[in-house]
Amino acid sequence: MSAIFNFQSLLTVILLLICTCAYIRSLAPSLLDRNKTGLLGIFWKCARIGERKSPYVAVCCVVMAFSILFIQ
């Protein structure tokens, strides 16, 4: 089943996108900072969410990992 139709898979993809963008921005800030608008601006916004809401994102990642490993 596609990640679009399965809500848990969609949340997993979004969390991975946020974490990946925040990590890439920590290594190479100029790579994401030059694309703040448009279609590629989504990655910059995900990086900002990952930086500013990092405790909440970390808790969501742990909860998602627990649910994938032990509930499914």
Backbone bond lengths (Angstrom), bond angles and torsions (degrees), N, CA, C in turn:
res aa  C-N    CA-C-N  psi(-1)  N-CA   C-N-CA  omega(-1)  CA-C   N-CA-C  phi
1 M - - - 1.444 - - 1.533 108.79 -
2 S 1.279 116.19 143.69 1.452 122.62 -178.84 1.527 111.15 -71.44
3 A 1.326 115.69 153.98 1.463 120.68 179.65 1.527 111.62 -68.66
4 I 1.318 117.22 -18.94 1.465 120.18 179.78 1.522 110.78 -71.31
5 F 1.329 117.13 -35.74 1.455 120.83 -174.77 1.522 113.61 -92.69
6 N 1.311 117.47 -13.90 1.455 121.65 178.28 1.530 108.06 -106.58
7 F 1.324 117.47 117.48 1.467 121.15 -172.54 1.521 111.79 -65.01
8 Q 1.312 118.18 -39.92 1.465 120.06 -179.53 1.523 110.91 -66.71
9 S 1.298 117.54 -38.13 1.467 120.54 177.47 1.523 110.90 -67.70
10 L 1.313 116.46 -37.54 1.468 120.34 177.22 1.523 110.75 -63.41
11 L 1.330 117.46 -43.30 1.464 120.47 176.94 1.521 111.55 -63.39
12 T 1.318 117.50 -38.39 1.461 121.16 178.04 1.524 111.11 -63.37
13 V 1.325 116.77 -43.59 1.463 120.72 179.05 1.525 110.72 -64.16
14 I 1.320 117.78 -41.57 1.472 121.29 179.42 1.521 110.79 -64.98
15 L 1.331 117.73 -43.44 1.464 120.56 178.13 1.528 111.72 -63.61
16 L 1.315 116.95 -41.73 1.465 119.76 177.31 1.520 111.52 -64.87
17 L 1.322 117.38 -37.21 1.464 120.96 177.46 1.523 110.78 -64.68
18 I 1.316 117.57 -44.08 1.465 121.70 179.62 1.527 110.47 -63.37
19 C 1.328 116.68 -46.47 1.470 120.13 -178.75 1.525 111.69 -66.17
20 T 1.319 116.89 -40.20 1.462 120.53 179.97 1.521 111.55 -66.63
21 C 1.317 116.85 -43.16 1.474 119.98 179.66 1.525 111.30 -65.40
22 A 1.322 117.46 -39.38 1.468 120.11 178.66 1.522 110.35 -65.86
23 Y 1.333 117.26 -38.13 1.464 120.92 178.88 1.523 111.07 -67.77
24 I 1.324 116.91 -43.65 1.464 120.30 179.18 1.519 110.51 -63.95
25 R 1.326 117.29 -38.63 1.467 119.89 179.67 1.519 111.43 -68.47
26 S 1.339 117.56 -30.56 1.466 119.03 177.40 1.527 111.25 -70.94
27 L 1.335 117.45 -30.17 1.462 120.52 178.84 1.525 112.44 -83.22
28 A 1.325 117.06 -43.44 1.467 121.80 -176.87 1.523 109.21 -138.15
29 P 1.333 117.83 84.10 1.469 120.36 -176.53 1.528 113.88 -61.75
30 S 1.306 117.54 -33.80 1.468 119.41 -176.93 1.526 111.76 -68.40
31 L 1.319 117.45 -21.72 1.461 120.72 -179.21 1.526 111.73 -65.80
32 L 1.319 117.41 -40.45 1.467 120.53 -179.53 1.524 112.90 -95.68
33 D 1.323 117.71 -24.10 1.465 119.82 -175.97 1.522 113.31 -72.31
34 R 1.310 117.29 -22.08 1.465 117.75 -178.95 1.526 112.66 -80.37
35 N 1.326 117.54 -12.37 1.466 122.06 -179.97 1.527 110.10 -116.56
36 K 1.309 117.40 69.76 1.466 120.85 -178.22 1.524 113.07 -87.35
37 T 1.311 117.43 -16.03 1.462 120.78 179.91 1.520 108.93 -125.47
38 G 1.299 115.09 166.23 1.453 120.14 178.02 1.518 112.27 85.59
39 L 1.314 114.99 -164.43 1.456 120.80 -177.32 1.530 111.75 -65.94
40 L 1.319 117.85 -39.38 1.466 120.72 179.36 1.531 112.02 -75.06
41 G 1.326 117.52 -9.93 1.453 121.31 176.35 1.525 112.49 -67.13
42 I 1.326 116.79 -18.14 1.468 120.78 176.88 1.520 110.09 -61.13
43 F 1.337 116.76 -39.46 1.462 120.20 -179.76 1.524 110.94 -67.90
44 W 1.340 117.25 -37.70 1.463 120.49 177.40 1.531 110.05 -65.17
45 K 1.333 116.38 -40.45 1.463 120.13 179.13 1.522 111.29 -66.48
46 C 1.318 117.08 -39.23 1.472 120.22 176.71 1.524 110.93 -64.11
47 A 1.331 116.61 -37.81 1.469 119.95 177.63 1.525 110.76 -65.29
48 R 1.318 117.28 -39.72 1.469 120.47 178.46 1.523 111.23 -65.66
49 I 1.328 116.93 -39.91 1.463 120.41 176.91 1.518 109.62 -62.77
50 G 1.323 117.34 -43.19 1.447 121.84 179.82 1.513 113.23 -64.15
51 E 1.331 116.76 -33.64 1.468 120.62 179.10 1.524 111.95 -77.71
52 R 1.296 116.73 -46.53 1.466 120.40 -173.55 1.515 113.34 -79.35
53 K 1.305 117.64 -33.43 1.463 122.21 -178.09 1.531 111.07 -109.06
54 S 1.333 117.12 32.97 1.459 120.04 -171.96 1.535 114.08 -60.35
55 P 1.342 121.56 -37.59 1.471 118.13 176.61 1.529 112.40 -63.81
56 Y 1.320 117.06 -39.94 1.460 120.81 179.27 1.529 111.30 -68.57
57 V 1.327 116.29 -39.87 1.460 120.36 178.41 1.523 109.50 -65.50
58 A 1.325 118.08 -40.37 1.462 121.20 178.82 1.521 111.36 -63.66
59 V 1.318 117.01 -42.27 1.471 120.19 177.99 1.526 110.22 -64.49
60 C 1.321 117.09 -41.41 1.469 119.94 178.07 1.518 111.20 -63.52
61 C 1.330 117.68 -37.94 1.464 120.36 178.57 1.527 111.17 -65.80
62 V 1.319 117.22 -40.93 1.466 120.70 178.83 1.529 110.47 -66.23
63 V 1.314 116.89 -44.03 1.468 120.26 178.75 1.523 110.62 -63.76
64 M 1.322 117.29 -41.91 1.458 120.44 178.98 1.522 110.95 -65.15
65 A 1.318 117.54 -41.74 1.467 120.34 178.30 1.525 110.56 -63.39
66 F 1.328 117.01 -42.37 1.461 120.74 178.38 1.523 110.84 -61.73
67 S 1.327 116.41 -43.53 1.462 119.07 -178.92 1.520 112.18 -68.06
68 I 1.319 117.29 -35.95 1.466 119.69 178.90 1.526 110.72 -70.39
69 L 1.331 116.81 -41.35 1.464 120.04 -176.31 1.522 113.29 -74.63
70 F 1.320 117.96 -40.11 1.452 119.79 -169.37 1.529 115.65 -111.44
71 I 1.318 118.27 -20.90 1.461 119.86 -176.67 1.526 110.86 -97.01
72 Q 1.306 117.94 -38.74 1.466 119.00 -177.83 1.494 111.16 -75.04
